[in-house]
Amino acid sequence: MRETIELSITLPSELAGKRLDQALAQVFPAYSRSRLQQWIKHGQVKVNDALARPRDTVQGGEWIVVIAEAEAETGWKSQPLPLEIIYEDEAIIVVNKPAGLVVHPAAGNRDGTLVNALLHHAPELERIPRAGIVHRLDKDTSGLLVVARNLVAHHGLIQQLQARRITREYQAITVGVMTSGGRIEAPIQRHPVNRKRMAVISTGKPALTHYRVVSRFRIHTHILCRLETGRTHQIRVHLAHIGYPLLGDPTYGKRLHIPRESSEELSTALRHFKRQALHAARLGLVHPEKKQAMNWEAPLPEDMATMLALLEQDRQHHI
């Protein structure tokens, strides 16, 4: 039996001037732009009860209705890869992703990804958009991800994300000593020159990150971050924007900083920490079918836990 995807929304005014397919990709981020284009071309998308073309310009305020059949993702294969499952039932799977694991197959990473592992564990994900993953983590960010196992759960999780009702809390280590916590509200979009980077730009999508200090070290800070929006590279871009980039961040970080008179152990650890020190430590949501509030936590991975212990030893030694 085929499942039907049903979506509806009034387009926000800030999308005025964009192509229809671009606008839909923003309001329905769980679906690829190519999939949305197909639906528009096949008459499965109506704008104010009329058919439209992908290139048509929107004005904002249009009523969008999508009724389409779920289709299997093409070219994604299942692979028997390790998965650290924190929780699962008939509707959702919560996974603790290790650093270094790519989430979705793409050019250069056609297999060996989290999606390949999930498709082997739960073959029904083949018919869920993006294999049920409604929010993603960068390759070198570790931590918790929720996966929808059916369309009802998928739609429910998307609604919670859009309403900012899913709690996503991260642990991070920054370069620089923060004096206090705060909030960063700065719009983000793709860098106009380097397309692999994101940047704070006035015309970008709204983005809001809250942060608080856990521990201060000599030239680093251990913080907790909570996302209200989920822009690509949001925490990394926001912290770099205010002058406190993540330790080890190869894209947005500073040159290597080692505290004066550090131990050889700490100096070596800092030199060899080659990924952004960011871990999705806590995830909270309302179960899309049971309607119960649920929370999960994932302990710090070994590399970050070791780094924090060395930084604390260094702080104590230089008091």
Buried (B, 14 or more C-beta within 10 A) or exposed (E): EEBEBEBEBEBEEEBBEBBBBBBBBBBBBBBBBEBBBBBBBEEBBBBEEEEBEBEBEBEBEBEBBBBBEBBEBEEBEBBEBEBEEBEBEEBBBBBBBEBEBBBBBEEEBEBEBBBBBBBBBBEEBBBBBBBBBBBBBBBBBBBBBBBBBBBEBBBBBBBBBBEEEBBBBBBBBBBBEBEEEEEBEBBBBBBEEEEEBBBBBEEBBEBBBBBEBBEBBBBBBBBBBBBBBBBBBBBBBBBBBBEBBBBBBEBBBBEEEBBEEBEEEBBEBBEEBEBBBBBBBBBBBBBBBEEEEBEBEBEBBEBBEBBBEBBEBBBEEEE
